[in-house]
Amino acid sequence: MSEVLAIRDLFLRFRGYSGVSEVLHGISLDIRAGERVALVGESGSGKSVTARIVLGLLQELPSAQVEGGLFFEGEDLNGLSRRQWQALRGTSISMIFQDPTSSLNPVFTIGTQFAEVLRRRDPKLSREAADERASTLLQSVSIHDHARVLGAYPFQLSGGMNQRVVIAMALANHPSLLIADEPGTALDVTVQAQTLKLMHELVEQSGTAVFFISHNLGVVREFADRVFVIYRGRIVEQGPTPAIFENPGHAYTRALMAAVPRITGGGLPDLNDSEAAFLEPMVVHEGGDA
Amino acid sequence: MSAVLRLLSRRLGISLIVLVGVSMLIFGIARVIPGDPARIALGPNATEEQVANLREALHLDDPVVVQYGHFVADLLRGDLGVSLYTNRPVTLDIAQFLPATLELVLFAGVLMVGIGLPLGMWSARYRGRWPDHLIRVVSLLGVSAPSFVWAVILMLLFAFFLPIFPIAGRITDSFEITRVTGFLLIDTLLARNGAAFFDALWHIFLPAFALAVSGIGQAARLTRANMVETYDRPYVEMAQAYGFSARRIAAKYAFKPSLIPSLTIIGLDFAAMLGNAFLVEAVFAWPGLSRYGVAVILRKDLNAIIGTVLIISATFLIVNLIVDLLIAFLNPRIRHSERGAS
């Protein structure tokens, strides 16, 4: 099996003062080596929590109950100790967040932060060697004045520059899975498009699988090989990207597509389907399930 | 680094203006206190003529503005006048008593930062769990009583009922230490007298701790509050996502950004200990500036009052200046303010 990530029947519940609320109602999802898989849905549908469960971050919250199968490269993640899980993060699995500038620490230079990331794989790496490797990596994301960037603080760089830095960091330790949680949503559309294209090229070269979380269907269509559509903690449709976009089977997927305003005009879209239809059973397109 | 230099010169200018303001204020107030300093100094048996002569010599019959002019002219020559209480130059008196007070306050400051910050860090790392609750209760307790109350409580507990620490003084009398800096912890080391050093350390610990208790509580609470806020920032989540250990995140990624807002207040607290030191010194019979300060106020010893207040204000300003520089050093946005966005 060449599955990098397999999620089987995953449930997530939060214990609160008013009782237990279920956020994920048994979702299953898989990503093969080198594959780019998108999880699409509106905010609050459970996309970001899924990403944080894969990293084991949510399990550390005392109020969260996580249940279900989690397999990374064939290994059962549920059996891992805290320390073993920590060892996976930043090495075999890495993550890119929504806003690059606020996800970099404001009081350390890029060089310092880059060295820390590289030392996750190579703990005895000297600062000089780290700077050298960081410079090469920055060149791969088309940053050519790398000496200035390494000596700079995040607030001294533009959002697009920080996004490139974050992409270079995420791929620095050759992860087999990259989780991208709405990458670049906080950036200008042009910068977002440039950096996504860059990320696309880099993961293709390195053969890194990507778990791409987004609400932006336009981006998903260009970026992903396969798409999972999530609605209120349930996967409602899944399949290869072309199949889903050409022939959306589920009412919610159709609504999601209709909700994107066209650049060619035609006014704001009407949403035809009722919410009841959104709760219909899952639609699976051929070739979608491994 | 020119941004830091500009900051330094601006802060020095402001400090100087504050110092001039303080000198005018205390000069005015000292002359409003009822009583004739010349009469108090010479005693009830002196003749009217003797008193008049002394008033003349002290320029006490001139208008206050002229008196202030004389005072500033002397001050610029490094002369704070003669104390009517000790009959010695005020500068000499201060040089004798100030080091004991400064040593006490600096040691208390080290305790405040050395205990308060780690407590706050620990509390934030385990926020919502029992170490957090424990630290919050203890630090609230520390903040809620003034330092002289702590001085009395600690003295009763650890010097009287459980005689672990000495009850008063700076050092056991049998040690003969040559005075170099006036700081006993330094002078004993300079004299290479280990036994005396530990004796001095043993004497300073309880009064310094009493002085520091509320500062420790304040520093812990402040650090915790700022760090808990920092824990919600995306860069902390990113550090977690990159697998850095909880300890490393607490001590580095979350601590340093939170230290900047805490530090200003901690600096003010530190400087405020100079005032509280007066009461703690009284409880522990610490031979510092407090005994001198109280004695000269009661005797309306004008020169000594003004000198003491000015020295304490200057120390306060210097501490604040150091804190500002430290913040500039820690906060890249200030250090690089000429380059990046404001």
Interface residues (C-beta under 8 A of the other chain):
Chain A: L55 L57 P62 Q86 A87 L88 R89 G90 T91 S94 M95 F97 Q98 D99 S102 S103 L104 N105 P106 V107 F108 T109 E116 V117 R120 Y153 F155 Q156
Chain B: G128 R233 P234 Y235 E237 M238 A239 Q240 A241 Y242 G243 F244 S245 Y253 K256 P257 I260 L330 N331 P332 R333 H336 R339 G340 A341
